[in-house]
């Protein structure tokens, strides 16, 4: 077992290059290993695996508990000043578990984490994950051995691991561009859902106990619907400023250098403003831009940094940078992952790591406060046309889909006017076919959302013999169905897209550079407070994240921020016709696809040819296929 554990641990060196440790309980057949990225308590007192002072529990823990000093105070009041060996949050967590038990400790802890806990008395193994899934945790069986780890590469390092592709997961991946939890790309391996823990004791090989949920976003939102915020809008802004300031300060607790990602958008600018307001020193900020002017927003970040007085560093991404990075993607992400903003996120992480070890980000602001275009225009369209007969909605879909593709001159002008009538701004008319097509295929708001977030809306048309498993987006209970469509979409995003795309992208990108990232907007205190806010304080008419914007304007001039939302987009369509064309062509070769037997070569060829000819922009669909092909090449 020792040699296997050593190999598994070495595979995660990037997640913790500062220290490593192994622990065995030979009589019980249990072994734990840990890689440490030292953030708090850089001394030996923070070494893991760590045993509780009572000797009953042993833990390996990845992440940060932001309120661990508060937890220590509570314990000291209850336990008459327990003796502490150091000041690490891992020691705090273990002491809490010994006194309160795991569930209560998880409910009291505020932070991001994945952990494995061995109860030596009960002979029981626990695995647990934070509320939103900021830190990853995989588990599954290899023969008679239960494996778990922070990344799939650790499980793959175990002798006898069966790397059998889960075809249902591939079908889901084609739709969403990520493998949704609890599935993974491998049969018999699972992702632990966010906000839950699972326990193993006397289970037969191949069995998977049901996870226990200790925190639920649905329950949080339901409580917020019942206990609505009753103050004025100005009072809400005041409360948010005070609370977010406290949260940001708690997440700036570190014994190593710390900075901030700064895109120049609302979320990252607000987090940076809160950091600088509470810091006596210049905050270090980092951004990336693109050589292509229409994708480059780095000048906005530069202006925000200048106004806030931060020490700013930026990096420009080129086609050459992207091509040089592509070979690393299958190793960084372990399973197919096709959010193309992974490229600049990795480069940003590498740039940032040259200066600091911890970076705060604005992730979560869109999902919690309603920042995506689909939260704004999707509900407008659904309320206006969702009640029409299916035949009428299909007619709208055909008009928008074919009209957008072929309209030129005067026809294009009429199409723009149609987009405005449908609720889309001029800058979003290029999304008209997407919204129209979603209307045509959806019978419910859930299905409408599902169509909007689908890369390949019908995976079976491109995948050979693929069958898509039932999706979490297909089910909502009666309470959720009564929510405003905007709140339903925000909830679905926070339960699916956030943990399986955004947080995966950022965690793997940053940890591949041994950089820790923190997301203040996902602090439980912010999320639970925001759940009670009226929707009108988040999304108003055609303006998302209303309260975040208005708070930010207390610190940054409105002129530096107000512009159409672009996201972390890259010029993928152009790159696939340029510097990435040869690489993509090799992976999409007809003979190769035919031999591998996963995708329909003819269907892929038609999409690729249309893209190269400029008849349509199919970069997202092609990137989805390319990331799978690249992953297979390096992992199977």
N, C-alpha and C positions, 0 to 999 in steps of 0.2 A: 504493500500500500504506500509506503514512504516514497518510492521512486515515482509512482503514478502521481501522487500529490505534489511532488516537487515539479514534475513536468507541467501539471495543470497550473501551478502557481507561477512558474516562469512565463507562461503564455500571457499573463496579465501584468508583466513588468511595467508596461507603460502606465497602468493605472496607479501604480505605487512604486516609484523607483527609489524611494528613500530608505525603505526597510522591508523585511519580510519575516514571516514566522510560520512555524508548523506546530501542530499539537495533535497527539494521538491518545486514544483510549482503546488499547488493543483488545481488552476483554470485551468491549461492546462493539468493536469493529467500526469505530467512528474516527474520522480525522478531519481537522480543519486547517486551512491555510489562509494566509493574508498577505496582501501587498499594501504598503503604506505610503501615501502621499502626505507628508507631515504638514499639518495646518495649525492645529492646536496642540500645545504641550509637545515640543519637539524632543523632549527627553525620553529616556528608556521607560518612563512611567506610562507612556502612551502606546507601548508595544502591544501588538496583537499576534495571535489569539490571546485574549485576556480572560482570566478567571475572576469571578466575584470574590469579595473578601470572605464570604461564608463558604466558599469552595464548591457550591452546588452548581453554578452556571459557568459555562465557557462560551465566549462570543467571538465572532468575526463580524466587523461592522464597517460599511462603506458609506460615507456621507458626513453630514454635519447636523447636530442638534443645536439650533440657534438659541433656545431658551434653557440651555443646560445649567446655567448659573442660577436661574430661577428654580429649576428642579432641585438643585442642591440645597437651596434655602428651605424649600418645603420639606425635604428629607431631614435636614438638620433640626427643624422644628419638631418633627415627628420622632426622630431617633436620638435626640440629645447629642448632637454634634458627632456624627460618625467620622472615623479617621480616614482621611483621604491621602492617597499615595502621590497623586499628581493633580493636574487640572484639565484632563482630557474629557471630552464629552462621552467617550466610550465608557470610562469608569463611572460617570454619572448615570448612564443608561443602565449599566449592570446593577448598580446599587438600587435604582428604582425598581428594576425587575425583581430583585430579591425581596423587596418590601411590598410592592403593589401587585406583582404579577405582570405578565407580558401585555395583556389587553389594556389595562389601565395605564400602563407606561406609554404604550403607543398612542393612546388617546390624549395623554398629557403632553407628549413630546411634540415640539414644533420644529420641523426640519425636513431634510431630504435624506433618504437612507435606504439601504438594503442590508439585511442582517441575517445571519444564521446563529441560532442559540441552541446549545446542547444542555439539557437538564439531566445532570448526572444521577439525580435521585429517581426521577420518574422514567429514565431511559427514553427520553422523547426529544426529537429534533423539531425546532420551529424555524420557519423561514418567514420573513416579514418585509414589507415594502412601504414606502411613504405614501402619503395621501394622493398624489398625482402621478407617481411613477417617475420621478426625476432620476432616480437611480435604478438600474436594471437588475433583474434577478431571474435566472433560468433554472429549471430543474427537470429531471427525467431519469429514466432507468437505462443502464447499460448492462444487460443480463440481470444479475442479481444485485447489482450495486446501484444505489441511489446517488446521483450526481447533482450538484448545484453550483452555480457560479455567477459572476457578474457579466460574463460574456460567453457566447457559444463556443468560442475558441478554447476556453478552459475545459468545457465538457468534451470537446473533440480530441483534446490531448490525452484523454483516458484510453488505455488500450481496450480494444474491442468495441469502441463507440461505433454504432451503426448509422452512418450518414445517409439515411434513406430519405429521399425528397418527399415531402408531404404535398401531393398534387392539389388538394383542397386549398392549402396555403398559397400555392402558386396562383390559383384562380383569384383568390382574394387580393393577392399582391398586384395582379394585373389591374384590378379595379381601383385600388386605393394607392398604389405605388409604395406600399409598405405591407408587412405581414401583421394583421391585427391580432392583438392578444385575445385569448390565451394561446393561440397557435404560434408555432415557429415553423421555419422552413423544413425542419426535420420531423419525421414521424416519431411519436413517443416522447417529444420534448416540449415543454410548456413554458410560457411566461407567467409569472405570478402577477395577477391583476393588482393595480394600484389600490392603496387603502385597505390591504388585506394581509392576513397571515395564514399559514398552513402548518399543520403538525403531522409528524410521522412517528408512529410507534406500533410495532408488531404488524406492519402492513406487508402483504405479499408482494414480491417483485412484479412490477407492471401496474400495480394499483396506485391510484391517485385520490387521496382524500379531498373533499371539497374545501376550498379556502373559506376562511371566516372573515367577514368584512368588519373592520373596527371603525371605519369612517366612510360616509357615502355622500357624494356630491348631490345626488338626488334628494336625500333627506335634508341636506343643508339648504338646498333651494326651496324645498317644501316648507321648511321652518321659516325661511325668509319671506315666503308668500304669506304666511300666517301673521308673522310679526313684522309688518312693513315699517320702514323708516318713516317717522312722522314729522321730522323737522323740515326746515326750509332748504332750498337748494344751496344757499350760501353756507348754512350750517353743515350741510353734507360735505361741501368742499373743505371747510375748516376741519371737520373730523377726519376726512381722508388725508389731508396734509399732515395732521398730527400723527395719525396711525402709521401712514407710510413712512414718515420720517423715523419713527421708532423702529419699524421693521427693518428699514435699510440700515440703521445704526446697529441693530442686532446682527445683521448679516455681514457687517464690516468687521466683526470680531475675528481676528486672525493674528497668528504669530509670524506670518510671512507677508511679503508685499502683495498689494491688492489694487485692482483697477476696475474699469467698466467698459463693456462693449457700447459703442455709440454710433448708431446709424444716422442720427439726425431726425428720426421719426419721433412720434409722440412718446412711446413707451420707454425706449432707451434714454431719451432726453430727460424725461421726468425722473427716472431712477438716478441718472447722473446728477441732476439738479439737487435731489435729496441728499446724495452722497456729498456733494461739494458744500452744501449748506451746513452739514454737520461735521465737516472736517476742517481742522486748522491748516492743513497742507493742501497743495494742489493735487486733485484726483488725477490719476493717469487714465486716459481714455484712448480707445483703439477703434479704428474703422477700416473697411476696405471699399474700394471703388472699382470701376471698370473703365477700360480704355474707350469703349463705345459710349458716346455721350448720352444716348437716350436711356441707358441703364445705370448711369453713374449718378449717385446721390452723395458722394463723399464730400462735396463742397458744402452741402447742408450740415453735415456732421462737423465740418471744420468751423463753420460759422457759429453753431451752437457751442462748440468747445471754446471758441474765442470769447463768446458772451459770458459763459460760466467761469472762464478762467482756468480751465483744466490744462494739463500737460498732455497734448494730443499727438498721436502717431497714426499714420495711415499708410495703406498699401494698395497698389493698383493691380488688379487681376487681369491677365491677358489670356488669349487662347493657348499660348505656350505654357503658362502656369497650369491651366486646366489639363492639358495633355500630359504634363509631367506628373500630375497628381492621380490620374485615373488608375494607374497600376496599383495604387495603395488602397483604393476604395473597397475591394472585396475583403481585404484583411481588416480594415478599420470597422466595417459594418457587419461582418460575419454572416449576414443573410441578405438577400436582395433588398435594396433600399434605393428608391428612385426619386427622392426630393432633390432636384438638381442644385438647390441652394446649399447642399452639403459641400460643394466645392469651395465657395468663398468662406463658408463657416470653418472648414478645416484650415484654410490659409489664414483666416483671422485668428484662430486659436494658436497657430504656430507663431504668428507675429506677436501676439499678446504674451505668450509664454516666455519670450525673450526678455520681458520686462517685469512680469509679475507671476504669481502662482495661483491667484484667485481673481476671478472676474465676475462682476454682477451683470445681469442681462435684463432686458425688458420682456422676456418670454412670459406668456400667460395673460398679458394685458388684453389682447384681442379676444380671447375666449371668455374672460371674466367680465369684461366691460363692453363687449360688442363691437369689435373693430374690423371684422372682415366684411367685404362687399356683400357676401351672401347674407349677413345679418341685417343688412340695410335694404338691398334691392330684392333679395329673395322673398322676404315677407310682403313687400309692396306688390310684387308680381302675383304671389300666391293669393293674397287677399282680393286682388282685382280679377284674377282669371281662374283660380283654383276651383271655384264652384261651377265653372262651365262644364257642359257635357264633354266627355272624353273626345268626341269627334271634333269639337270646336278647338279644344286645346291642341289636338294633333295638327289641325290646320294652321294654327299659330306657329307651331314648331316647324312645319314645312316652309312657311313663308320666311321665317327668320333664318333657317338653316340654308336654304337655297338662295334666298335673297342676298344674304351676306357674302356668299361665296362668289356670286356672279355679277352683283350690282356694281356699276361704274357710273360716273358722271351724275346725271340728274337722278337716276335710280338710287345711287348711293345716298344722295341728299334725302330722298324720301325715306330710305331705310333709317337714316339717322333720326328723322322726325318720329318714325315708328318707335325707335329705341327710347326716345324721350317720353313718348306717351306710355310706354311700358314701365316707366319709372327709372330707366337707366340714364346716367349722365352722359354727355358727349364723349368723355374720356373712357366710358365703359361700353360703348357700342360694339367694340370688337369682341365683347363677351355675349353679344346678343344671341348668337346661335346656341351657345351653351345654355343660357337661361331658357330660350325657347324650346330647345330639345328636351330639357328637363321637364318643362310643363307638359309636353306631349306624352311623356312616358310615365308620369307620376299620377297616382290616384290619391295619395295622402301627402301630408307635409313631410313625413319621414322619407317617403320614396322620392319626393322632390329634392330633399337634402342629399339623399344618396346619389341621385343623378348628378347633382351639382359637384360633388366631390369625387366623382368617378373619372379616372383617366381612360380606361377602357370600359364603357358602360355595359358592354356585353362580352365578357372575357371568353365565353365559349366560342365566339366567332373567330378568335385568333389562336386559342389554345386547343391542342389535340387531346381529346378524351378528358378534358378538365370538368370538374363539377364543383361549383361554388357552395360552400357550407352556409348555413343560415347566418346572417349577419346580426350583430347587436343593433344596428341601425334600423332593423325591421320591427323591433319591438319597443313599445312605450306603454306604460300603464295608463290607466284612466286619468290619473292626476296630471301626468305629463302632457297628455293630449289636450288638456284644457288650457295649457300655457299659451301665451302669445307666440305665433310662429317664430319671431325673432329669438325669444327665450328658448324655444325648443331647439333651434339651430345652434345657439350658444352652448346649450347643455350637451348636445350630441358632439360638438367639436371638443368640448372639455373632457368628454368621456372616451373619445376615440382618436381624433386627429392630434390632439395635444400629447397624450402619452405615447402614441405609437409612431408619430411622425416628428413633431417639433422637438420633444424631449429626447427622443432617440438620436435625432440629427445632432443636437448640441452636445449630449453626453459623449457619444462616440468621437465626435470631432475634437472636443476639448480634451478628453482623457487620452486620446491618441497622442496628444502633445504634453501629457501630464499636467494639464491645467484644470483646476476646479472652477465650475461655474455655479452661480447661485441666482435664483429667480424670486425676487421679493414679492411680485404680484401673486405668487402661488403660496405665500404664507397663509396658514389657516385663518389667521385673524382678518386678513384682507378679504379672503374669499367669503367667509361667513358674514362679514359686514356688507360686502357688495351684494350678497344674495337677497338682502332686505331692501335694497334700493329700488325705487320704482323704475320701470323700464325707460321712462321718459328722461331719466337722469343719465342713462347709458347711451341709448339710441334715440335720436330725435329727428324726425323727418328723414333727411338724407345725410345725417351726420352721426358717425359712430364715435364711441368712446368720449362722449360729451363731457363727462365730469373729469376725466383724465386731461383732456385738452384745456379745460378752463382752469384746472389747478396748475397745469404747466405754464399757462399764460401769466401766472403770478411771478414766474421766474425767468421766462424766455419770451421775447417779443413774438407776437402772433405771426408776423410776417416771415419769421424763420421756420415756421412749422406747417402752416396751412397750405397743403397741396394734395393732389390726389394720391391715395394709397398705392404704393408700388410693390411693397414687400421686398424680399431679398432675391429678386429675380436676376437671372443671368441671361446673356444673349445666346441661349442654347440653339435656337433655330439657325442663326447665322453660323455658329461654330460647327454645327453638324454639316453644313454645306461648305465649310472652310477647313480649318485645321484639324477637326475631328473626323472628317469625311472618310479618310482611309481606314482609321481604326474602327469606325462604325461599320463600314462596308465589309470588313473581314468578319466581324461578329454576326452580321446579318446575311452572310452568304447562303444562297439557297441550298447548296449541297450540305453545308454544315448543319443548317436547321433541320434538313431532312434526316440526317444521320442521328441527331440528338433526339428527335421525335417529341419535342415539347410544344413547338409552335407550328402553325400552318405556314410553310415557306411562301406560298403564293400570296397569302394575305399580308404577310410582312413585306414582301417585295412591292406590293401595290402601294402601301403606305410610304415606304422608303422612296420609291420612284416619284410619287406625287410630291413628296417633300423636296427632293433634290431638284425637281423641275420648277419649284416655286409655285405649284398649283395650290398648295395649302401648307400651313405651318403645323407640322406634326411632331415637333421636338419632344413634347411631354410623353406622347405615346411611344416614340422611339427610344427615349431615355429609359423608359420602363423596361422594354425588351433588352436594351443594351446592358443595363445594370444586372439583369438576370444572367445574360450570356457571359458577362465578365465574371460574375460570381461563380458560375458553374466551372468556368475555365480554371479558376484558382482553388476551388474547394471540393470538387467532385472528381 
